[in-house]
Amino acid sequence: MPVHETDVCIIGGGITSAMLAQKLSELRPGLGIVVVEAGRSIFDVENRGRYRERAIEYNEHPWPNDFVEDQQAAGIISMTMAVGGLALHWGGACNRFSEEDLRLKSMYGLAIDWPIEWADMERAYCEAERRLNVSGEPSPHPEDRRSEPYPQGPIPLSYNLQVLKKWAEQSGITFSPLPMARNLSPFDGRGSCCVYDTCGEVCPSGARYSPDFTFRQLMAPKKIALHDRTLVRRLVPHDTKSTIVAARAVHQDRPDEVVEYRAKTFVVASGYCWSSHLLLLSSGARFPNGIANSSGLVGRYMNGHRFLNATANIDDQTFPGQNMTHSLISREFFRCAPDKPFVRHDTRVWESSAGRDPRLRTPDGRLLLGDELMDDWRSRSRGSSVRLRAYVDVHPSADSRLTLDAAKKNRYGDPMPRIEHRFDEPTRAREAATRAHVNTSEGDYLDHPGGGCRMGTDPATSVADSYGRTHDHENLFVVGAPTTPTGGCTNGTLTFVALTLRAAEKIAAA
């Protein structure tokens, strides 16, 4: 049995893993750090333009083999499992949560307070923005005041977004450019934005932050060791003490051979789904309900936010395709007066080509060619189509949970996860008020999910403390999305990164 010994073993190779490994290597140069990722390394920037071309021409997937065939979960929103994780595909949105998210119980009598003071969280946000090189414009709302400016100014608005900003602000609501982790000029070995408009798929210039760049920078000088295509299946506790002594894994090329990782500190950075899954899989005689689960809350309080959509047609003329991945955002309704029904959401506006693309057939199936095709296209491209979205603050019940599905197993016989999101009673009770405030169609899943290993001060009602250290095992940390008690009402990646960077100092000292 191959055995690897190190100081810190990080399980998972996504954006929180990359940020943690980078900061640990700075805090303690020479620290032994091993990152173990179930998926493969996709270190092929030079090929990504070609992948994008083939996706356009042949409808091929632009990220070949970015998943593990039989590591699937019911209720998960992405199959991505590769070095870089979901942040291989993200658009780069870097919105902050607000102080209300950390004080829901204190301010509104709802859900739970986070065990973090806002000033502490705000400092972590500033560090996350520096490392991701976020481009943004300060919020017009005084409650969103910042202790440091954005590393870069805002991404310039396209002509289309300038038109839509004027249209949207007729409502009396102020909109700003969406903050994004996208270089306006070369930074940290990555290029500048060329407005390819493919941020959610492939960024050929490397302008949008992607964790694979960080991992390559850490590997070249041997600051970390990266073991890809290696699935950690179990955490092994000490026979008598509360510590974790090993992580047992299997490499895809050697399925019958156990690989063991021994470390002083273990960090689970596998995202909202696979972190809880690993802890539950690691059950045994001493811990029959799984690792770090004396509270019974591993896999519970799975969160995220509901989203509401609408499309509007307006008379102002725009020309779709300029920069459709960028948007406007308003935080006008991020706050809710205590004497009003609780409704919190952000408000987003994008340009859209809905109903305005060229087509070869009429709705009744008649073929369009030549001048008829162009006349039809011109007739439908007058004015503008606008995409609207609101991410709504909803709160999970204890039964919003991840469980092990014995009926669905991977090649090694491990039961796969099943995720079911459920809302607490106050959330269900205010659904009518939410719909009255934002009258649009509703999404059928929760976006930017988290939870399953929520943080707190009481070991009976939480899995980890505010730094992700599990209450049950002093050398086991969980970082990122799983630790969030609630899901907020805006994109969550910056928050997951900020929480991880805040935890890094504790992990370095462990």
MARTISE-171524 format. One record per residue (C-alpha): residue in one letter; x, y, z. Coordinates in steps of 0.05 Angstrom, whole numbers. Layout:
BEGIN
+----+--------+--------+--------+
| aa |      X |      Y |      Z |
+----+--------+--------+--------+
|  A |      X |      Y |      Z |
...
+----+--------+--------+--------+
END
This chain:
BEGIN
+----+--------+--------+--------+
| aa |      X |      Y |      Z |
+----+--------+--------+--------+
|  M |      0 |      0 |      0 |
|  P |     31 |     67 |    -21 |
|  V |     35 |    116 |     36 |
|  H |     45 |    191 |     29 |
|  E |     63 |    232 |     91 |
|  T |     55 |    307 |     93 |
|  D |     38 |    365 |    139 |
|  V |    -28 |    384 |    107 |
|  C |    -72 |    340 |     63 |
|  I |   -124 |    380 |     25 |
|  I |   -180 |    337 |     -5 |
|  G |   -210 |    369 |    -66 |
|  G |   -179 |    412 |   -121 |
|  G |   -228 |    470 |   -132 |
|  I |   -223 |    544 |   -121 |
|  T |   -223 |    540 |    -44 |
|  S |   -168 |    488 |    -47 |
|  A |   -126 |    531 |    -93 |
|  M |   -134 |    593 |    -50 |
|  L |   -119 |    554 |     14 |
|  A |    -57 |    520 |    -14 |
|  Q |    -31 |    586 |    -39 |
|  K |    -39 |    622 |     27 |
|  L |    -12 |    564 |     68 |
|  S |     51 |    564 |     25 |
|  E |     60 |    638 |     40 |
|  L |     46 |    634 |    114 |
|  R |     92 |    574 |    125 |
|  P |    144 |    566 |     69 |
|  G |    167 |    495 |     67 |
|  L |    103 |    467 |     95 |
|  G |     87 |    399 |     64 |
|  I |     21 |    406 |     26 |
|  V |    -12 |    351 |    -15 |
|  V |    -75 |    365 |    -55 |
|  V |   -116 |    303 |    -74 |
|  E |   -167 |    310 |   -129 |
|  A |   -213 |    256 |   -157 |
|  G |   -215 |    286 |   -227 |
|  R |   -159 |    298 |   -276 |
|  S |   -115 |    359 |   -288 |
|  I |   -137 |    399 |   -348 |
|  F |    -74 |    440 |   -357 |
|  D |    -82 |    454 |   -431 |
|  V |    -94 |    529 |   -439 |
|  E |    -65 |    526 |   -509 |
|  N |   -121 |    480 |   -532 |
|  R |   -180 |    517 |   -503 |
|  G |   -192 |    562 |   -563 |
|  R |   -197 |    499 |   -606 |
|  Y |   -244 |    466 |   -557 |
|  R |   -288 |    528 |   -561 |
|  E |   -288 |    525 |   -638 |
|  R |   -308 |    452 |   -638 |
|  A |   -363 |    467 |   -587 |
|  I |   -391 |    519 |   -635 |
|  E |   -383 |    477 |   -698 |
|  Y |   -401 |    408 |   -672 |
|  N |   -437 |    421 |   -606 |
|  E |   -381 |    384 |   -569 |
|  H |   -368 |    395 |   -495 |
|  P |   -313 |    449 |   -490 |
|  W |   -282 |    415 |   -428 |
|  P |   -266 |    343 |   -448 |
|  N |   -268 |    293 |   -391 |
|  D |   -280 |    343 |   -335 |
|  F |   -320 |    292 |   -295 |
|  V |   -314 |    223 |   -265 |
|  E |   -363 |    177 |   -299 |
|  D |   -394 |    143 |   -239 |
|  Q |   -386 |    198 |   -186 |
|  Q |   -455 |    226 |   -194 |
|  A |   -506 |    253 |   -145 |
|  A |   -580 |    261 |   -148 |
|  G |   -597 |    335 |   -139 |
|  I |   -528 |    362 |   -155 |
|  I |   -526 |    420 |   -205 |
|  S |   -460 |    402 |   -239 |
|  M |   -421 |    338 |   -253 |
|  T |   -355 |    375 |   -257 |
|  M |   -299 |    338 |   -221 |
|  A |   -230 |    361 |   -244 |
|  V |   -172 |    402 |   -220 |
|  G |   -203 |    471 |   -216 |
|  G |   -273 |    445 |   -199 |
|  L |   -334 |    486 |   -215 |
|  A |   -291 |    549 |   -222 |
|  L |   -266 |    521 |   -288 |
|  H |   -335 |    541 |   -314 |
|  W |   -357 |    600 |   -272 |
|  G |   -370 |    668 |   -302 |
|  G |   -327 |    703 |   -250 |
|  A |   -382 |    739 |   -211 |
|  C |   -355 |    764 |   -145 |
|  N |   -412 |    794 |   -105 |
|  R |   -408 |    801 |    -30 |
|  F |   -459 |    779 |     21 |
|  S |   -480 |    834 |     69 |
|  E |   -482 |    842 |    145 |
|  E |   -555 |    820 |    144 |
|  D |   -533 |    750 |    122 |
|  L |   -491 |    742 |    184 |
|  R |   -545 |    769 |    231 |
|  L |   -611 |    740 |    207 |
|  K |   -631 |    716 |    276 |
|  S |   -611 |    780 |    312 |
|  M |   -642 |    827 |    262 |
|  Y |   -704 |    789 |    238 |
|  G |   -714 |    730 |    284 |
|  L |   -701 |    683 |    226 |
|  A |   -656 |    624 |    212 |
|  I |   -590 |    631 |    250 |
|  D |   -533 |    681 |    260 |
|  W |   -465 |    664 |    232 |
|  P |   -410 |    660 |    285 |
|  I |   -369 |    716 |    251 |
|  E |   -369 |    791 |    262 |
|  W |   -380 |    832 |    199 |
|  A |   -315 |    871 |    205 |
|  D |   -277 |    805 |    206 |
|  M |   -315 |    779 |    145 |
|  E |   -305 |    844 |    108 |
|  R |   -230 |    840 |    116 |
|  A |   -232 |    769 |     88 |
|  Y |   -272 |    795 |     29 |
|  C |   -218 |    846 |     14 |
|  E |   -164 |    793 |     14 |
|  A |   -206 |    748 |    -32 |
|  E |   -216 |    805 |    -80 |
|  R |   -142 |    821 |    -82 |
|  R |   -123 |    749 |    -96 |
|  L |   -177 |    741 |   -150 |
|  N |   -162 |    811 |   -178 |
|  V |   -235 |    831 |   -177 |
|  S |   -259 |    887 |   -221 |
|  G |   -316 |    927 |   -191 |
|  E |   -350 |    993 |   -175 |
|  P |   -366 |   1013 |   -103 |
|  S |   -439 |   1003 |    -84 |
|  P |   -481 |   1066 |    -80 |
|  H |   -512 |   1041 |    -15 |
|  P |   -475 |   1066 |     48 |
|  E |   -488 |    999 |     82 |
|  D |   -441 |    967 |     31 |
|  R |   -382 |   1012 |     49 |
|  R |   -314 |    980 |     39 |
|  S |   -249 |    984 |     79 |
|  E |   -208 |    976 |     15 |
|  P |   -221 |    995 |    -57 |
|  Y |   -231 |    942 |   -110 |
|  P |   -164 |    919 |   -140 |
|  Q |   -189 |    942 |   -208 |
|  G |   -240 |    992 |   -232 |
|  P |   -306 |    967 |   -262 |
|  I |   -310 |    930 |   -327 |
|  P |   -332 |    981 |   -379 |
|  L |   -405 |    973 |   -398 |
|  S |   -419 |    952 |   -468 |
|  Y |   -464 |    995 |   -511 |
|  N |   -521 |    947 |   -497 |
|  L |   -513 |    950 |   -422 |
|  Q |   -509 |   1026 |   -424 |
|  V |   -577 |   1025 |   -460 |
|  L |   -606 |    975 |   -411 |
|  K |   -579 |   1014 |   -351 |
|  K |   -618 |   1076 |   -373 |
|  W |   -680 |   1034 |   -383 |
|  A |   -674 |    997 |   -317 |
|  E |   -661 |   1059 |   -276 |
|  Q |   -726 |   1090 |   -299 |
|  S |   -754 |   1048 |   -242 |
|  G |   -717 |   1090 |   -192 |
|  I |   -670 |   1032 |   -176 |
|  T |   -595 |   1044 |   -183 |
|  F |   -555 |    991 |   -221 |
|  S |   -479 |    981 |   -223 |
|  P |   -432 |    936 |   -264 |
|  L |   -427 |    866 |   -236 |
|  P |   -361 |    855 |   -198 |
|  M |   -321 |    802 |   -234 |
|  A |   -254 |    765 |   -226 |
|  R |   -232 |    785 |   -295 |
|  N |   -166 |    820 |   -312 |
|  L |   -172 |    886 |   -348 |
|  S |    -97 |    884 |   -358 |
|  P |    -48 |    825 |   -350 |
|  F |    -41 |    802 |   -278 |
|  D |     -8 |    744 |   -242 |
|  G |     12 |    708 |   -306 |
|  R |    -57 |    713 |   -337 |
|  G |    -77 |    755 |   -396 |
|  S |   -127 |    812 |   -402 |
|  C |   -199 |    807 |   -423 |
|  C |   -210 |    807 |   -498 |
|  V |   -286 |    804 |   -492 |
|  Y |   -292 |    735 |   -524 |
|  D |   -358 |    731 |   -485 |
|  T |   -345 |    658 |   -466 |
|  C |   -332 |    668 |   -391 |
|  G |   -377 |    611 |   -370 |
|  E |   -344 |    562 |   -418 |
|  V |   -273 |    577 |   -441 |
|  C |   -231 |    640 |   -428 |
|  P |   -177 |    636 |   -482 |
|  S |   -136 |    694 |   -453 |
|  G |   -138 |    671 |   -381 |
|  A |   -167 |    737 |   -359 |
|  R |   -221 |    705 |   -317 |
|  Y |   -192 |    674 |   -254 |
|  S |   -187 |    599 |   -258 |
|  P |   -157 |    554 |   -203 |
|  D |   -114 |    514 |   -252 |
|  F |    -69 |    575 |   -260 |
|  T |    -57 |    577 |   -185 |
|  F |    -43 |    503 |   -181 |
|  R |      8 |    507 |   -237 |
|  Q |     43 |    566 |   -202 |
|  L |     47 |    526 |   -138 |
|  M |     70 |    461 |   -170 |
|  A |    127 |    491 |   -212 |
|  P |    170 |    510 |   -151 |
|  K |    145 |    448 |   -114 |
|  K |    107 |    487 |    -61 |
|  I |     53 |    434 |    -65 |
|  A |     44 |    364 |    -92 |
|  L |    -19 |    352 |   -132 |
|  H |    -46 |    281 |   -138 |
|  D |   -102 |    280 |   -190 |
|  R |   -148 |    223 |   -212 |
|  T |   -146 |    199 |   -139 |
|  L |   -211 |    191 |   -102 |
|  V |   -210 |    195 |    -26 |
|  R |   -261 |    145 |     -1 |
|  R |   -251 |    145 |     74 |
|  L |   -222 |    186 |    131 |
|  V |   -192 |    142 |    185 |
|  P |   -196 |    165 |    258 |
|  H |   -146 |    147 |    312 |
|  D |   -163 |     85 |    352 |
|  T |   -172 |    122 |    417 |
|  K |   -160 |    197 |    405 |
|  S |   -205 |    246 |    369 |
|  T |   -156 |    260 |    313 |
|  I |   -157 |    237 |    241 |
|  V |    -95 |    196 |    223 |
|  A |   -105 |    180 |    150 |
|  A |   -144 |    189 |     86 |
|  R |   -152 |    127 |     43 |
|  A |   -159 |    134 |    -31 |
|  V |   -156 |     98 |    -97 |
|  H |   -124 |    120 |   -163 |
|  Q |   -165 |    111 |   -227 |
|  D |   -109 |     70 |   -259 |
|  R |   -100 |     24 |   -199 |
|  P |   -170 |      9 |   -173 |
|  D |   -149 |    -50 |   -130 |
|  E |    -94 |    -13 |    -93 |
|  V |   -108 |     30 |    -31 |
|  V |    -68 |     95 |    -27 |
|  E |    -60 |    124 |     42 |
|  Y |    -47 |    196 |     61 |
|  R |    -21 |    211 |    131 |
|  A |    -18 |    283 |    155 |
|  K |    -18 |    327 |    216 |
|  T |    -78 |    365 |    189 |
|  F |   -133 |    345 |    141 |
|  V |   -175 |    395 |    103 |
|  V |   -238 |    375 |     65 |
|  A |   -247 |    424 |      8 |
|  S |   -291 |    382 |    -37 |
|  G |   -350 |    430 |    -45 |
|  Y |   -420 |    429 |    -18 |
|  C |   -436 |    359 |    -43 |
|  W |   -374 |    316 |    -37 |
|  S |   -350 |    344 |     30 |
|  S |   -411 |    320 |     69 |
|  H |   -411 |    256 |     27 |
|  L |   -340 |    238 |     49 |
|  L |   -354 |    251 |    122 |
|  L |   -416 |    206 |    120 |
|  L |   -379 |    152 |     81 |
|  S |   -325 |    150 |    136 |
|  S |   -370 |    116 |    187 |
|  G |   -342 |     60 |    229 |
|  A |   -346 |     27 |    297 |
|  R |   -325 |     89 |    336 |
|  F |   -365 |    137 |    293 |
|  P |   -425 |     99 |    265 |
|  N |   -458 |    162 |    238 |
|  G |   -396 |    186 |    202 |
|  I |   -337 |    231 |    218 |
|  A |   -349 |    299 |    251 |
|  N |   -422 |    281 |    261 |
|  S |   -435 |    277 |    335 |
|  S |   -487 |    332 |    325 |
|  G |   -522 |    291 |    271 |
|  L |   -519 |    352 |    226 |
|  V |   -470 |    330 |    172 |
|  G |   -508 |    333 |    107 |
|  R |   -564 |    376 |    138 |
|  Y |   -584 |    448 |    127 |
|  M |   -563 |    444 |     54 |
|  N |   -574 |    515 |     28 |
|  G |   -571 |    561 |    -32 |
|  H |   -619 |    613 |    -59 |
|  R |   -681 |    610 |   -100 |
|  F |   -681 |    650 |   -164 |
|  L |   -737 |    684 |   -203 |
|  N |   -731 |    699 |   -277 |
|  A |   -765 |    744 |   -328 |
|  T |   -753 |    766 |   -399 |
|  A |   -776 |    835 |   -423 |
|  N |   -781 |    864 |   -493 |
|  I |   -768 |    938 |   -498 |
|  D |   -767 |    989 |   -554 |
|  D |   -695 |   1013 |   -543 |
|  Q |   -650 |    983 |   -596 |
|  T |   -591 |    939 |   -576 |
|  F |   -547 |    891 |   -615 |
|  P |   -540 |    824 |   -579 |
|  G |   -473 |    790 |   -573 |
|  Q |   -429 |    847 |   -548 |
|  N |   -415 |    819 |   -478 |
|  M |   -474 |    776 |   -456 |
|  T |   -437 |    745 |   -396 |
|  H |   -431 |    813 |   -362 |
|  S |   -491 |    843 |   -326 |
|  L |   -517 |    899 |   -283 |
|  I |   -534 |    888 |   -210 |
|  S |   -575 |    926 |   -159 |
|  R |   -572 |    916 |    -83 |
|  E |   -633 |    960 |    -72 |
|  F |   -671 |    902 |    -40 |
|  F |   -612 |    870 |     -3 |
|  R |   -641 |    899 |     60 |
|  C |   -709 |    891 |     90 |
|  A |   -741 |    937 |    142 |
|  P |   -760 |    898 |    205 |
|  D |   -832 |    924 |    202 |
|  K |   -844 |    896 |    131 |
|  P |   -852 |    825 |    104 |
|  F |   -783 |    795 |     98 |
|  V |   -762 |    794 |     25 |
|  R |   -689 |    800 |      6 |
|  H |   -659 |    793 |    -63 |
|  D |   -610 |    822 |   -112 |
|  T |   -633 |    845 |   -181 |
|  R |   -595 |    828 |   -244 |
|  V |   -601 |    853 |   -316 |
|  W |   -568 |    823 |   -377 |
|  E |   -574 |    835 |   -451 |
|  S |   -609 |    776 |   -485 |
|  S |   -618 |    748 |   -555 |
|  A |   -681 |    710 |   -536 |
|  G |   -728 |    708 |   -596 |
|  R |   -679 |    748 |   -638 |
|  D |   -633 |    695 |   -666 |
|  P |   -636 |    677 |   -740 |
|  R |   -680 |    617 |   -755 |
|  L |   -689 |    571 |   -815 |
|  R |   -762 |    556 |   -805 |
|  T |   -825 |    594 |   -786 |
|  P |   -865 |    572 |   -725 |
|  D |   -910 |    530 |   -771 |
|  G |   -849 |    494 |   -800 |
|  R |   -842 |    530 |   -867 |
|  L |   -770 |    533 |   -892 |
|  L |   -738 |    602 |   -896 |
|  L |   -683 |    617 |   -947 |
|  G |   -648 |    677 |   -976 |
|  D |   -685 |    743 |   -971 |
|  E |   -742 |    712 |   -932 |
|  L |   -694 |    689 |   -878 |
|  M |   -662 |    759 |   -873 |
|  D |   -730 |    794 |   -873 |
|  D |   -754 |    749 |   -817 |
|  W |   -691 |    761 |   -777 |
|  R |   -695 |    836 |   -786 |
|  S |   -768 |    838 |   -766 |
|  R |   -752 |    803 |   -700 |
|  S |   -688 |    841 |   -683 |
|  R |   -720 |    908 |   -672 |
|  G |   -718 |    933 |   -601 |
|  S |   -686 |    893 |   -546 |
|  S |   -695 |    830 |   -505 |
|  V |   -675 |    837 |   -432 |
|  R |   -661 |    781 |   -384 |
|  L |   -678 |    794 |   -311 |
|  R |   -662 |    752 |   -250 |
|  A |   -669 |    759 |   -175 |
|  Y |   -634 |    713 |   -125 |
|  V |   -680 |    707 |    -65 |
|  D |   -659 |    695 |      7 |
|  V |   -690 |    630 |     31 |
|  H |   -671 |    590 |     93 |
|  P |   -662 |    515 |     98 |
|  S |   -695 |    468 |    146 |
|  A |   -657 |    412 |    181 |
|  D |   -689 |    365 |    131 |
|  S |   -655 |    401 |     73 |
|  R |   -603 |    347 |     69 |
|  L |   -553 |    303 |     34 |
|  T |   -560 |    228 |     47 |
|  L |   -526 |    165 |     22 |
|  D |   -565 |    129 |    -32 |
|  A |   -554 |     54 |    -24 |
|  A |   -588 |     41 |    -90 |
|  K |   -537 |     80 |   -130 |
|  K |   -463 |     63 |   -121 |
|  N |   -398 |     78 |   -156 |
|  R |   -349 |     25 |   -183 |
|  Y |   -320 |     16 |   -113 |
|  G |   -387 |      2 |    -81 |
|  D |   -393 |     69 |    -46 |
|  P |   -465 |     96 |    -42 |
|  M |   -473 |    161 |    -79 |
|  P |   -504 |    225 |    -50 |
|  R |   -576 |    247 |    -57 |
|  I |   -591 |    320 |    -43 |
|  E |   -661 |    345 |    -27 |
|  H |   -671 |    419 |    -12 |
|  R |   -726 |    438 |     37 |
|  F |   -744 |    506 |     66 |
|  D |   -759 |    523 |    138 |
|  E |   -829 |    543 |    159 |
|  P |   -818 |    619 |    159 |
|  T |   -791 |    614 |     87 |
|  R |   -853 |    575 |     64 |
|  A |   -899 |    624 |    100 |
|  R |   -872 |    684 |     63 |
|  E |   -874 |    654 |     -7 |
|  A |   -936 |    696 |    -24 |
|  A |   -902 |    761 |     -3 |
|  T |   -841 |    742 |    -45 |
|  R |   -883 |    729 |   -107 |
|  A |   -921 |    793 |    -97 |
|  H |   -855 |    831 |    -94 |
|  V |   -822 |    796 |   -153 |
|  N |   -875 |    770 |   -201 |
|  T |   -836 |    725 |   -248 |
|  S |   -824 |    652 |   -264 |
|  E |   -787 |    610 |   -212 |
|  G |   -725 |    568 |   -222 |
|  D |   -730 |    493 |   -206 |
|  Y |   -665 |    488 |   -166 |
|  L |   -625 |    526 |   -115 |
|  D |   -566 |    564 |   -144 |
|  H |   -497 |    573 |   -113 |
|  P |   -511 |    517 |    -62 |
|  G |   -475 |    506 |      3 |
|  G |   -486 |    477 |     72 |
|  G |   -481 |    407 |    100 |
|  C |   -425 |    423 |    149 |
|  R |   -450 |    488 |    177 |
|  M |   -408 |    530 |    225 |
|  G |   -428 |    552 |    295 |
|  T |   -405 |    559 |    366 |
|  D |   -446 |    502 |    396 |
|  P |   -422 |    431 |    378 |
|  A |   -493 |    407 |    388 |
|  T |   -521 |    451 |    333 |
|  S |   -463 |    456 |    284 |
|  V |   -408 |    415 |    252 |
|  A |   -349 |    464 |    253 |
|  D |   -328 |    529 |    284 |
|  S |   -322 |    594 |    245 |
|  Y |   -254 |    573 |    217 |
|  G |   -280 |    506 |    193 |
|  R |   -246 |    465 |    248 |
|  T |   -294 |    408 |    263 |
|  H |   -318 |    404 |    335 |
|  D |   -305 |    330 |    339 |
|  H |   -234 |    326 |    309 |
|  E |   -183 |    380 |    324 |
|  N |   -140 |    365 |    263 |
|  L |   -198 |    362 |    213 |
|  F |   -223 |    424 |    177 |
|  V |   -279 |    434 |    126 |
|  V |   -274 |    498 |     84 |
|  G |   -316 |    537 |     35 |
|  A |   -388 |    527 |     15 |
|  P |   -406 |    470 |     62 |
|  T |   -394 |    513 |    124 |
|  T |   -446 |    567 |    107 |
|  P |   -507 |    566 |    153 |
|  T |   -550 |    603 |    101 |
|  G |   -543 |    616 |     27 |
|  G |   -552 |    692 |     20 |
|  C |   -584 |    723 |    -41 |
|  T |   -527 |    733 |    -89 |
|  N |   -470 |    694 |   -121 |
|  G |   -432 |    656 |    -68 |
|  T |   -362 |    641 |    -95 |
|  L |   -328 |    702 |    -66 |
|  T |   -358 |    685 |      2 |
|  F |   -333 |    614 |     -1 |
|  V |   -263 |    639 |    -18 |
|  A |   -264 |    692 |     36 |
|  L |   -284 |    641 |     89 |
|  T |   -228 |    595 |     66 |
|  L |   -175 |    650 |     68 |
|  R |   -198 |    669 |    138 |
|  A |   -189 |    596 |    159 |
|  A |   -119 |    590 |    130 |
|  E |    -84 |    622 |    189 |
|  K |   -116 |    573 |    238 |
|  I |    -98 |    515 |    192 |
|  A |    -27 |    539 |    185 |
|  A |    -20 |    541 |    260 |
|  A |    -53 |    473 |    272 |
+----+--------+--------+--------+
END
